[in-house]
Amino acid sequence: MGARLKNKKGDEFMICFTCKGDVEKSKTTYMTEYNGCFLIIKNVPCSKCTQCGEEYLNGATLQKIEVILERLKSMLTEIAIIDYSKVA
């Protein structure tokens, strides 16, 4: 994830490791391949640099992605698209 800093007021903010731009909360699409099948997860929460577009996923999000991918492996088709926000 980007570097966490605090301003003079004590408010926490993040800057991008790549370009030092501002990082804001956003959503992204996570794509991977497994056994020749493409797995796509939409609406994944992330932090994204407003300057260069670098995206950062936190540990909890990555763990949920792993759970989603394990579920998908049992019902693989050539392409699988899942909405992150609709998975319990």
N, CA, C and O atoms as CSV, one atom per row, in Angstrom:
chain,resi,resn,atom,element,x,y,z
A,1,MET,N,N,0.844,-1.169,0.000
A,1,MET,CA,C,0.000,0.000,0.000
A,1,MET,C,C,0.887,1.229,0.000
A,1,MET,O,O,2.068,1.136,0.335
A,2,GLY,N,N,0.346,2.372,-0.367
A,2,GLY,CA,C,1.106,3.618,-0.379
A,2,GLY,C,C,1.586,3.969,1.018
A,2,GLY,O,O,1.162,3.362,2.001
A,3,ALA,N,N,2.462,4.941,1.101
A,3,ALA,CA,C,3.013,5.368,2.384
A,3,ALA,C,C,1.960,6.143,3.167
A,3,ALA,O,O,1.320,7.048,2.631
A,4,ARG,N,N,1.786,5.787,4.431
A,4,ARG,CA,C,0.838,6.496,5.301
A,4,ARG,C,C,1.594,7.597,6.042
A,4,ARG,O,O,2.619,7.344,6.674
A,5,LEU,N,N,1.075,8.817,5.956
A,5,LEU,CA,C,1.682,9.974,6.600
A,5,LEU,C,C,0.619,10.730,7.367
A,5,LEU,O,O,-0.573,10.470,7.207
A,6,LYS,N,N,1.047,11.673,8.205
A,6,LYS,CA,C,0.108,12.531,8.924
A,6,LYS,C,C,0.476,13.978,8.653
A,6,LYS,O,O,1.651,14.342,8.614
A,7,ASN,N,N,-0.566,14.809,8.462
A,7,ASN,CA,C,-0.310,16.232,8.268
A,7,ASN,C,C,-0.190,16.914,9.627
A,7,ASN,O,O,-0.245,16.250,10.661
A,8,LYS,N,N,-0.026,18.228,9.631
A,8,LYS,CA,C,0.178,18.978,10.878
A,8,LYS,C,C,-1.000,18.860,11.837
A,8,LYS,O,O,-0.831,18.978,13.051
A,9,LYS,N,N,-2.198,18.627,11.293
A,9,LYS,CA,C,-3.392,18.467,12.129
A,9,LYS,C,C,-3.503,17.060,12.694
A,9,LYS,O,O,-4.363,16.800,13.535
A,10,GLY,N,N,-2.650,16.154,12.249
A,10,GLY,CA,C,-2.707,14.771,12.708
A,10,GLY,C,C,-3.573,13.879,11.848
A,10,GLY,O,O,-3.749,12.700,12.155
A,11,ASP,N,N,-4.121,14.433,10.763
A,11,ASP,CA,C,-4.942,13.644,9.845
A,11,ASP,C,C,-4.038,12.721,9.026
A,11,ASP,O,O,-2.986,13.135,8.539
A,12,GLU,N,N,-4.462,11.476,8.884
A,12,GLU,CA,C,-3.687,10.506,8.121
A,12,GLU,C,C,-4.038,10.592,6.645
A,12,GLU,O,O,-5.206,10.731,6.281
A,13,PHE,N,N,-3.008,10.506,5.791
A,13,PHE,CA,C,-3.227,10.463,4.357
A,13,PHE,C,C,-2.167,9.558,3.749
A,13,PHE,O,O,-1.199,9.187,4.413
A,14,MET,N,N,-2.357,9.204,2.474
A,14,MET,CA,C,-1.427,8.298,1.820
A,14,MET,C,C,-0.850,8.949,0.576
A,14,MET,O,O,-1.513,9.731,-0.105
A,15,ILE,N,N,0.420,8.600,0.292
A,15,ILE,CA,C,1.040,9.017,-0.962
A,15,ILE,C,C,1.521,7.773,-1.701
A,15,ILE,O,O,1.832,6.749,-1.093
A,16,CYS,N,N,1.573,7.886,-3.000
A,16,CYS,CA,C,1.947,6.782,-3.868
A,16,CYS,C,C,3.446,6.500,-3.773
A,16,CYS,O,O,4.259,7.423,-3.802
A,17,PHE,N,N,3.807,5.221,-3.661
A,17,PHE,CA,C,5.214,4.830,-3.663
A,17,PHE,C,C,5.856,5.106,-5.017
A,17,PHE,O,O,7.051,5.396,-5.084
A,18,THR,N,N,5.084,5.022,-6.094
A,18,THR,CA,C,5.625,5.148,-7.437
A,18,THR,C,C,5.941,6.596,-7.808
A,18,THR,O,O,7.041,6.897,-8.271
A,19,CYS,N,N,4.963,7.501,-7.599
A,19,CYS,CA,C,5.142,8.879,-8.079
A,19,CYS,C,C,4.984,9.941,-6.995
A,19,CYS,O,O,5.160,11.130,-7.263
A,20,LYS,N,N,4.652,9.521,-5.772
A,20,LYS,CA,C,4.422,10.432,-4.638
A,20,LYS,C,C,3.142,11.252,-4.778
A,20,LYS,O,O,2.978,12.271,-4.108
A,21,GLY,N,N,2.231,10.805,-5.652
A,21,GLY,CA,C,0.943,11.477,-5.811
A,21,GLY,C,C,-0.011,11.119,-4.676
A,21,GLY,O,O,0.300,10.272,-3.839
A,22,ASP,N,N,-1.164,11.764,-4.652
A,22,ASP,CA,C,-2.190,11.502,-3.637
A,22,ASP,C,C,-2.892,10.183,-3.941
A,22,ASP,O,O,-3.169,9.862,-5.096
A,23,VAL,N,N,-3.176,9.423,-2.877
A,23,VAL,CA,C,-3.869,8.141,-3.012
A,23,VAL,C,C,-5.247,8.276,-2.371
A,23,VAL,O,O,-5.374,8.717,-1.229
A,24,GLU,N,N,-6.276,7.888,-3.123
A,24,GLU,CA,C,-7.665,7.967,-2.645
A,24,GLU,C,C,-8.325,6.600,-2.713
A,24,GLU,O,O,-7.881,5.718,-3.449
A,25,LYS,N,N,-9.392,6.433,-1.934
A,25,LYS,CA,C,-10.180,5.196,-2.003
A,25,LYS,C,C,-10.874,5.145,-3.352
A,25,LYS,O,O,-11.331,6.162,-3.874
A,26,SER,N,N,-10.946,3.934,-3.910
A,26,SER,CA,C,-11.526,3.751,-5.227
A,26,SER,C,C,-11.995,2.310,-5.371
A,26,SER,O,O,-12.026,1.564,-4.391
A,27,LYS,N,N,-12.357,1.919,-6.575
A,27,LYS,CA,C,-12.703,0.532,-6.897
A,27,LYS,C,C,-11.965,0.158,-8.166
A,27,LYS,O,O,-11.662,1.016,-8.995
A,28,THR,N,N,-11.675,-1.129,-8.316
A,28,THR,CA,C,-10.954,-1.608,-9.477
A,28,THR,C,C,-11.528,-2.939,-9.926
A,28,THR,O,O,-12.423,-3.486,-9.283
A,29,THR,N,N,-11.021,-3.447,-11.010
A,29,THR,CA,C,-11.368,-4.774,-11.495
A,29,THR,C,C,-10.124,-5.638,-11.371
A,29,THR,O,O,-9.066,-5.288,-11.892
A,30,TYR,N,N,-10.250,-6.776,-10.676
A,30,TYR,CA,C,-9.139,-7.702,-10.464
A,30,TYR,C,C,-9.261,-8.822,-11.482
A,30,TYR,O,O,-10.304,-9.467,-11.586
A,31,MET,N,N,-8.194,-9.050,-12.233
A,31,MET,CA,C,-8.217,-10.102,-13.256
A,31,MET,C,C,-7.044,-11.048,-13.048
A,31,MET,O,O,-5.939,-10.619,-12.715
A,32,THR,N,N,-7.294,-12.346,-13.249
A,32,THR,CA,C,-6.243,-13.340,-13.179
A,32,THR,C,C,-6.614,-14.503,-14.098
A,32,THR,O,O,-7.724,-14.569,-14.625
A,33,GLU,N,N,-5.674,-15.402,-14.275
A,33,GLU,CA,C,-5.910,-16.581,-15.107
A,33,GLU,C,C,-5.637,-17.821,-14.261
A,33,GLU,O,O,-4.712,-17.839,-13.449
A,34,TYR,N,N,-6.450,-18.853,-14.460
A,34,TYR,CA,C,-6.266,-20.119,-13.759
A,34,TYR,C,C,-6.612,-21.238,-14.727
A,34,TYR,O,O,-7.736,-21.304,-15.225
A,35,ASN,N,N,-5.666,-22.108,-14.995
A,35,ASN,CA,C,-5.874,-23.254,-15.902
A,35,ASN,C,C,-6.519,-22.857,-17.232
A,35,ASN,O,O,-7.436,-23.528,-17.705
A,36,GLY,N,N,-6.042,-21.782,-17.825
A,36,GLY,CA,C,-6.562,-21.351,-19.117
A,36,GLY,C,C,-7.885,-20.613,-19.059
A,36,GLY,O,O,-8.440,-20.266,-20.102
A,37,CYS,N,N,-8.404,-20.366,-17.867
A,37,CYS,CA,C,-9.663,-19.641,-17.701
A,37,CYS,C,C,-9.366,-18.255,-17.128
A,37,CYS,O,O,-8.491,-18.103,-16.276
A,38,PHE,N,N,-10.094,-17.257,-17.595
A,38,PHE,CA,C,-9.929,-15.909,-17.083
A,38,PHE,C,C,-10.944,-15.644,-15.984
A,38,PHE,O,O,-12.141,-15.865,-16.169
A,39,LEU,N,N,-10.468,-15.175,-14.850
A,39,LEU,CA,C,-11.324,-14.870,-13.705
A,39,LEU,C,C,-11.285,-13.360,-13.489
A,39,LEU,O,O,-10.213,-12.772,-13.348
A,40,ILE,N,N,-12.454,-12.744,-13.465
A,40,ILE,CA,C,-12.571,-11.295,-13.343
A,40,ILE,C,C,-13.463,-10.983,-12.149
A,40,ILE,O,O,-14.574,-11.501,-12.045
A,41,ILE,N,N,-12.973,-10.135,-11.250
A,41,ILE,CA,C,-13.762,-9.709,-10.085
A,41,ILE,C,C,-13.931,-8.196,-10.188
A,41,ILE,O,O,-12.954,-7.447,-10.157
A,42,LYS,N,N,-15.185,-7.757,-10.312
A,42,LYS,CA,C,-15.486,-6.334,-10.463
A,42,LYS,C,C,-15.700,-5.678,-9.103
A,42,LYS,O,O,-15.967,-6.355,-8.110
A,43,ASN,N,N,-15.579,-4.359,-9.071
A,43,ASN,CA,C,-15.892,-3.528,-7.895
A,43,ASN,C,C,-15.063,-3.880,-6.668
A,43,ASN,O,O,-15.575,-3.870,-5.548
A,44,VAL,N,N,-13.796,-4.190,-6.867
A,44,VAL,CA,C,-12.894,-4.509,-5.759
A,44,VAL,C,C,-12.416,-3.202,-5.121
A,44,VAL,O,O,-11.874,-2.346,-5.819
A,45,PRO,N,N,-12.607,-3.031,-3.798
A,45,PRO,CA,C,-12.136,-1.809,-3.161
A,45,PRO,C,C,-10.608,-1.735,-3.188
A,45,PRO,O,O,-9.917,-2.732,-2.975
A,46,CYS,N,N,-10.108,-0.546,-3.452
A,46,CYS,CA,C,-8.662,-0.353,-3.496
A,46,CYS,C,C,-8.347,1.087,-3.122
A,46,CYS,O,O,-9.246,1.904,-2.920
A,47,SER,N,N,-7.074,1.377,-3.037
A,47,SER,CA,C,-6.596,2.747,-2.940
A,47,SER,C,C,-5.882,3.008,-4.252
A,47,SER,O,O,-5.094,2.178,-4.707
A,48,LYS,N,N,-6.155,4.179,-4.878
A,48,LYS,CA,C,-5.623,4.448,-6.211
A,48,LYS,C,C,-4.996,5.833,-6.258
A,48,LYS,O,O,-5.556,6.804,-5.749
A,49,CYS,N,N,-3.821,5.905,-6.879
A,49,CYS,CA,C,-3.125,7.180,-7.036
A,49,CYS,C,C,-3.858,8.039,-8.053
A,49,CYS,O,O,-4.173,7.578,-9.150
A,50,THR,N,N,-4.127,9.282,-7.692
A,50,THR,CA,C,-4.823,10.195,-8.592
A,50,THR,C,C,-3.909,10.688,-9.708
A,50,THR,O,O,-4.379,11.228,-10.709
A,51,GLN,N,N,-2.611,10.503,-9.534
A,51,GLN,CA,C,-1.657,11.006,-10.520
A,51,GLN,C,C,-1.257,9.944,-11.546
A,51,GLN,O,O,-1.374,10.173,-12.750
A,52,CYS,N,N,-0.787,8.784,-11.080
A,52,CYS,CA,C,-0.278,7.768,-12.017
A,52,CYS,C,C,-1.203,6.567,-12.185
A,52,CYS,O,O,-1.005,5.760,-13.093
A,53,GLY,N,N,-2.217,6.436,-11.315
A,53,GLY,CA,C,-3.168,5.331,-11.433
A,53,GLY,C,C,-2.754,4.051,-10.737
A,53,GLY,O,O,-3.476,3.057,-10.815
A,54,GLU,N,N,-1.603,4.040,-10.051
A,54,GLU,CA,C,-1.164,2.844,-9.314
A,54,GLU,C,C,-2.244,2.456,-8.306
A,54,GLU,O,O,-2.803,3.309,-7.616
A,55,GLU,N,N,-2.530,1.146,-8.233
A,55,GLU,CA,C,-3.575,0.662,-7.335
A,55,GLU,C,C,-2.976,-0.186,-6.224
A,55,GLU,O,O,-2.025,-0.936,-6.445
A,56,TYR,N,N,-3.540,-0.061,-5.028
A,56,TYR,CA,C,-3.084,-0.791,-3.858
A,56,TYR,C,C,-4.268,-1.523,-3.236
A,56,TYR,O,O,-5.326,-0.931,-3.019
A,57,LEU,N,N,-4.089,-2.815,-2.951
A,57,LEU,CA,C,-5.112,-3.627,-2.284
A,57,LEU,C,C,-4.628,-3.939,-0.878
A,57,LEU,O,O,-3.455,-4.255,-0.681
A,58,ASN,N,N,-5.529,-3.853,0.111
A,58,ASN,CA,C,-5.117,-4.173,1.478
A,58,ASN,C,C,-5.246,-5.675,1.752
A,58,ASN,O,O,-5.803,-6.417,0.943
A,59,GLY,N,N,-4.731,-6.103,2.887
A,59,GLY,CA,C,-4.701,-7.528,3.230
A,59,GLY,C,C,-6.079,-8.169,3.302
A,59,GLY,O,O,-6.268,-9.287,2.821
A,60,ALA,N,N,-7.042,-7.474,3.898
A,60,ALA,CA,C,-8.395,-8.035,4.023
A,60,ALA,C,C,-9.028,-8.243,2.650
A,60,ALA,O,O,-9.701,-9.246,2.418
A,61,THR,N,N,-8.811,-7.297,1.748
A,61,THR,CA,C,-9.348,-7.423,0.390
A,61,THR,C,C,-8.696,-8.595,-0.332
A,61,THR,O,O,-9.379,-9.365,-1.007
A,62,LEU,N,N,-7.391,-8.734,-0.196
A,62,LEU,CA,C,-6.683,-9.843,-0.838
A,62,LEU,C,C,-7.151,-11.190,-0.292
A,62,LEU,O,O,-7.264,-12.154,-1.049
A,63,GLN,N,N,-7.424,-11.270,1.009
A,63,GLN,CA,C,-7.931,-12.520,1.588
A,63,GLN,C,C,-9.301,-12.866,1.011
A,63,GLN,O,O,-9.569,-14.025,0.696
A,64,LYS,N,N,-10.170,-11.861,0.871
A,64,LYS,CA,C,-11.501,-12.116,0.304
A,64,LYS,C,C,-11.381,-12.542,-1.156
A,64,LYS,O,O,-12.120,-13.417,-1.608
A,65,ILE,N,N,-10.461,-11.936,-1.891
A,65,ILE,CA,C,-10.233,-12.332,-3.285
A,65,ILE,C,C,-9.811,-13.798,-3.343
A,65,ILE,O,O,-10.281,-14.540,-4.206
A,66,GLU,N,N,-8.939,-14.218,-2.446
A,66,GLU,CA,C,-8.513,-15.624,-2.406
A,66,GLU,C,C,-9.697,-16.556,-2.168
A,66,GLU,O,O,-9.792,-17.610,-2.796
A,67,VAL,N,N,-10.595,-16.177,-1.269
A,67,VAL,CA,C,-11.793,-16.978,-0.993
A,67,VAL,C,C,-12.668,-17.049,-2.245
A,67,VAL,O,O,-13.146,-18.122,-2.614
A,68,ILE,N,N,-12.874,-15.911,-2.890
A,68,ILE,CA,C,-13.690,-15.878,-4.107
A,68,ILE,C,C,-13.075,-16.776,-5.176
A,68,ILE,O,O,-13.786,-17.548,-5.819
A,69,LEU,N,N,-11.767,-16.683,-5.370
A,69,LEU,CA,C,-11.092,-17.492,-6.391
A,69,LEU,C,C,-11.195,-18.979,-6.092
A,69,LEU,O,O,-11.365,-19.777,-7.014
A,70,GLU,N,N,-11.096,-19.370,-4.830
A,70,GLU,CA,C,-11.246,-20.785,-4.471
A,70,GLU,C,C,-12.644,-21.282,-4.811
A,70,GLU,O,O,-12.800,-22.404,-5.294
A,71,ARG,N,N,-13.663,-20.462,-4.563
A,71,ARG,CA,C,-15.039,-20.845,-4.907
A,71,ARG,C,C,-15.193,-20.985,-6.423
A,71,ARG,O,O,-15.841,-21.913,-6.906
A,72,LEU,N,N,-14.594,-20.058,-7.161
A,72,LEU,CA,C,-14.726,-20.072,-8.616
A,72,LEU,C,C,-14.053,-21.278,-9.252
A,72,LEU,O,O,-14.516,-21.765,-10.284
A,73,LYS,N,N,-12.977,-21.769,-8.660
A,73,LYS,CA,C,-12.231,-22.881,-9.247
A,73,LYS,C,C,-13.095,-24.121,-9.425
A,73,LYS,O,O,-12.841,-24.929,-10.318
A,74,SER,N,N,-14.103,-24.278,-8.593
A,74,SER,CA,C,-14.960,-25.455,-8.682
A,74,SER,C,C,-16.024,-25.336,-9.776
A,74,SER,O,O,-16.662,-26.329,-10.126
A,75,MET,N,N,-16.217,-24.150,-10.309
A,75,MET,CA,C,-17.239,-23.968,-11.347
A,75,MET,C,C,-16.686,-23.205,-12.538
A,75,MET,O,O,-17.349,-22.328,-13.092
A,76,LEU,N,N,-15.475,-23.545,-12.922
A,76,LEU,CA,C,-14.800,-22.806,-13.980
A,76,LEU,C,C,-15.436,-22.978,-15.348
A,76,LEU,O,O,-15.855,-24.066,-15.744
A,77,THR,N,N,-15.488,-21.881,-16.036
A,77,THR,CA,C,-15.832,-21.843,-17.443
A,77,THR,C,C,-14.673,-21.109,-18.112
A,77,THR,O,O,-13.643,-20.882,-17.477
A,78,GLU,N,N,-14.817,-20.749,-19.338
A,78,GLU,CA,C,-13.713,-20.059,-20.007
A,78,GLU,C,C,-13.482,-18.674,-19.406
A,78,GLU,O,O,-12.340,-18.238,-19.265
A,79,ILE,N,N,-14.565,-17.984,-19.054
A,79,ILE,CA,C,-14.474,-16.665,-18.424
A,79,ILE,C,C,-15.467,-16.632,-17.268
A,79,ILE,O,O,-16.623,-17.021,-17.432
A,80,ALA,N,N,-15.022,-16.169,-16.101
A,80,ALA,CA,C,-15.915,-16.006,-14.947
A,80,ALA,C,C,-15.802,-14.569,-14.464
A,80,ALA,O,O,-14.701,-14.072,-14.228
A,81,ILE,N,N,-16.961,-13.893,-14.316
A,81,ILE,CA,C,-16.989,-12.515,-13.842
A,81,ILE,C,C,-17.846,-12.467,-12.587
A,81,ILE,O,O,-19.002,-12.888,-12.598
A,82,ILE,N,N,-17.269,-11.948,-11.503
A,82,ILE,CA,C,-17.945,-11.880,-10.212
A,82,ILE,C,C,-17.916,-10.435,-9.715
A,82,ILE,O,O,-16.926,-9.735,-9.927
A,83,ASP,N,N,-18.983,-9.979,-9.060
A,83,ASP,CA,C,-19.025,-8.656,-8.451
A,83,ASP,C,C,-18.602,-8.782,-6.996
A,83,ASP,O,O,-19.318,-9.391,-6.201
A,84,TYR,N,N,-17.464,-8.224,-6.630
A,84,TYR,CA,C,-16.893,-8.295,-5.289
A,84,TYR,C,C,-17.908,-7.841,-4.237
A,84,TYR,O,O,-18.033,-8.463,-3.182
A,85,SER,N,N,-18.625,-6.762,-4.527
A,85,SER,CA,C,-19.546,-6.187,-3.547
A,85,SER,C,C,-20.772,-7.055,-3.286
A,85,SER,O,O,-21.516,-6.799,-2.340
A,86,LYS,N,N,-20.995,-8.082,-4.113
A,86,LYS,CA,C,-22.170,-8.938,-3.937
A,86,LYS,C,C,-21.821,-10.315,-3.404
A,86,LYS,O,O,-22.677,-11.199,-3.375
A,87,VAL,N,N,-20.565,-10.515,-2.976
A,87,VAL,CA,C,-20.130,-11.801,-2.431
A,87,VAL,C,C,-20.063,-11.666,-0.909
A,87,VAL,O,O,-19.438,-10.746,-0.382
A,88,ALA,N,N,-20.699,-12.570,-0.236
A,88,ALA,CA,C,-20.716,-12.524,1.240
A,88,ALA,C,C,-19.423,-13.008,1.836
A,88,ALA,O,O,-19.278,-13.031,3.058
